[in-house]
């Protein structure tokens, strides 16, 4: 599996700029904080796991560890895009009650790392956005375009979602 490992970024000063990994989901651009990103993988398929919610595509083998893969389009209640040569899995690490949790996020294409100044980030809207407000960290303005900044912790840590993923990944790991 081809991958791009990202070097840890320097923490951004709250009043300065922060780095975000931008990616596409359909025709919309999203981004997540670079500090949560461990690596980016070429999509080579996933192993389905029975009895998972529809937003969990399955698991991948990441250096001997079963890592669940979240289909971000389904998690955001959108129609999933077709798999293409640009489809990627962004591997992120988030905190959970049991400690750090690693999960892959399936996206249509990865764009670039963006430096977004704090002054160019607006609070998430309370209505009108196509993504629930609790899943947004804010809306960034980059070169005249809006970028939806996802709160990766909220996207991947719904209590029922996290419980199902850990149970599914554990069952898959013992089956191998």
N, C-alpha and C positions, 0 to 999 in steps of 0.2 A: 504494500500500500504506500503510494507516494505521499510525502507529507512535507510541510513547511513548518519548522519549529521557530517560534518567535522568541527573541531574547527579551527578558523582563524589561519593561519600560520604566523609566524613572517616574516616581509619583509626581503628579501635577500639583502645582500650588492652586488652592481653591480659587483665588482671584485671577489666575492665569489661564492657560489653555490646558486641555486634556486630550489624550489620544484615543481614537475610536477606530475599530475595524469596521469598514462599511461593506455592505453586501446587498444583493438584490433578492427580492421576493416578488415574483411577478414583475411589474413595472415600477414598483416602489423601492426606494432606497432606505435601508435601515442601518443602524450601527450599534455596536456594543463596546463598552469600555475595554480597552486593550489589556488591562491588567487581569481580566478574567480569562483571557484567551491563552490556551496552552499550545495549540498547534492547529494547522489547517490541513485537512486530508482530501485527496482526490477521492471522489465517490466511486467505490468499486462494488457496491452492493452491501446489504445488511442481511443478517440471519433473523427471520421473523421469530417472535416469541409468542406463544399462545396466551390468550386472555389478557392482553395488554390493551390499554385504551387506544383509540384510533390514532392519536397523535404520536404514539411511540411506534416507529417503523420497525424496530428490532434492536439487535446488538451488533457491534463490530468487535473484532479481536484487535486490541491495541497493545502490542507487545506482551501477549499472554493474558491480558485482562479483558473481561467482557465489559464493554462500555455501551450503555443504552443510547439510542439515537432518537432524538426528538424531531419530528417533522414540524418545523416552525409554521409552515402554512396551515396545517391542520390545527396546531395549538392556538393560532390566531383566528381560527374559524374561517379559513379561506380555502379555496380550491387549490390543491397541490399542483405545482407546475410539472411539466414533463421532465424526466431525467435527461440531461444533456452532458456534453463533454465539459461544461463549465460548472456542473453541479458539484458542490463541496460539502464536507462535514467540518464544522468549526468545533473543535474540542475545547470545552470550557471547564473551569473548576469553580464551584460555588460552595458557600458554607451551608451546612445543614445542622440539625440538632445532633446528628451522629458524627459530625466532623466534615472535612472537605469531601465534596461529591463531584465526580467527573462525569460529564455527559457530552455527547455529540449533538450538534444542532445542524440539521439538514437545511441548506439554503440553495437558491438557484445559481448564484455566482458570487464570488468574493471580489470586491473592487480594490480598495486601497486602505491604508492607514491614514486617517484624517486628523489634523490638529484643529480642534474647535475651541475658540476662545470662549470663556465663560460668559462674556457679554453677548455672544451670538447664540446662546441657548435660552429658550423660553420654557416656562413651566408647561407640563402636559395639559392639554385642554380638558375641561370637565365634560365637554360634549362635542360632538361633531367628528371626532377622530374615528378611524376605522379600527383602532386598537383600544382595548380597555385602558383607562387612565392609569390603573395600578401597575400595568405592564410597561408603562413609559417612564423614562427618567426625565425626558424633555424632548424638545424639538430644536434641532440645530439648524442654523442657516449657513450653508457652504456654497460659495460661488453662485448666489442667487437661487439656490435650490434648497428645499426643506429635506432634512434627514431625520427620520424618527429614531430617537435614541432609546433603545430598549433597556429596561431594568432586568438584566439577565437573571438576577436572583429571583425576581417575581415570576418571570417566564417559566423557569424550570423548577420552582420550588412549591407549587401548590401541594398541600399536605397529602392529598390523595394521589397526586401524580408521583411525588417522591417515593411514597410507600410502594406503589405499584412497580415503579422502575427498579427499586432496590430488590424487591421480591423476584421480579422477572430476571434481572441480571444475575442474581444469586442462583436461581434455578438453572439458568443457561450455563453458568460456570461449572456447576456440579455435573451437568449432563455431558460436558466435553471430556 
